Amino acid sequence: MSEPEDAAENPAEGRPGRGAHPEPAQSDGTARPDRVVVLTRLSWVGILLLTALFHVIRGAPVDAWIYGLGAGVLVLDQLGWLRIPLRLTSDRDTLPQRIVAGVLIVVAALAFGLSPLYGTVDTAVVVGIGVLLLPVAWADRERPTNSRERPAGERRALRRAAYLWAEVIAGGCLWEIGAFFLGRLMPGGTQDFPALSDLMDPVLAWPPARAVLAALWLLGGYVLVRRGWRR
């Protein structure tokens, strides 16, 4: 038997023959998701830092600190210095949890509706929800062994959702930045170029509307967390 045929039958010796899987192809496949994750997190860090800088310019130091701390948390997590000691399974959407989540959404929505706008109670509710859900959103999750590669249809759906959310967020940011500078440079001021929060204040001033909008906001967040459990 000739040497090329021996190499084809035993790829571990000599040159890899037909049917062998070269190592570079596997290393490329495993390195790409890592690069994507790193670039995504760095992009979010840059966005948070730019937002913090914008709040410094507009004279809102508290908001600037919040976004700056968010960027710092992402940096610490990327460096491996931040680990939440909590591990969740991928299947977390049980009936008792739905009931608990529904009760919490109703209670929080009523608190928003009955408390004064931009007061101590609604601020405490917002901060409390964030503190409670941060470990859940950041925890490690067990993933099935056969879920390393998502189906093509799921990848396309995720890509479309990412593009849609990016357009919504970018549009809101452009509105806020434009309203901020136009409100200070144009003769009409903020009266002619209101921010999104100023447009929402008349609706939020009515307690029932404020409670309904808070319930929708919390329900949307719960749906996003549920989808995150399955990833």
Summary of the structure (lengths in Angstrom):
residues: 231
radius of gyration: 24.8
end to end distance: 50.6
largest distance: 90.5
contacts: 529
relative contact order: 0.08
helix: 73%
strand: 2%
